[in-house]
């Protein structure tokens, strides 16, 4: 099987699963699109990762998000005891346990004061990105959360983050329209040309804009893809894709990020102290 066939097969499975779920959910509504995405994404995740809807929180009680969170379920079980596949309850996941955050919108608008504009979605994910960025860094030299190599023995690539637990944030949408009053869904080519004209500037790892349009980070000097993270020396490359493969490409990007990320330990001292202090 060629790698291109692999992406196409994942996309077919993803789209087929989403279509099956749409029989039970009205994907025109944001919340139901979130739930549907959770169901589909959960079927592709490795065993160590879980998916839920909810908020990202830190030890000081700051809370942002309110969409889809992929987290480390091997070391952090959500405290509400939800059953697998039940995405009706909103969870609160510590920043230390977050692999990835997805801002999910059934429809985003390019020109509007509506809360579902692309610009507002970008702002919302940036708030999550900022909070996750405050967690204790796991340095490239760290062997475990409690043991490190001397820095001089470690060499990292400039095309990858310089620490092991960077944030990974994305936006996924089912369709893009120019305004809420527009009847027409924009094609992938129209999305690309519209965003090029707008000069949309964003710091985000992944944009999935329907089945045929995606933005991934590309290395400026070589114009090659080198990892799913948006780092210095990269730019967000927005393009159309063939055969409706953007969902499959997006899923592979998330899996690659999860494979690379090594999360820091939750500060249980703060958890315990926060529970007993006056």
Protein Blocks (a to p, Z undefined) as FASTA:
>chain_A
ZZklmmmmmmmmmmmmmmmmmmmpcfkbmklmmmmmmmmmmmmpcfkbccdedddddfko
paeejiaddddfkloccfklpaehiakbccdddfklpmbdcdddfbacfbdcbfkbfklm
mmmmmmmmmmmmmpccddfklmblkbccdfklpccdfkbcfbfbbccdddddfbdcfblk
lmbdcdfklmmmmmmmnopacddfbdcehjkbccddddfklopaedjbdcehiacddddd
ehhlmmmmmmmmmmmmmmmpccddddfklmmmmmmmZZ
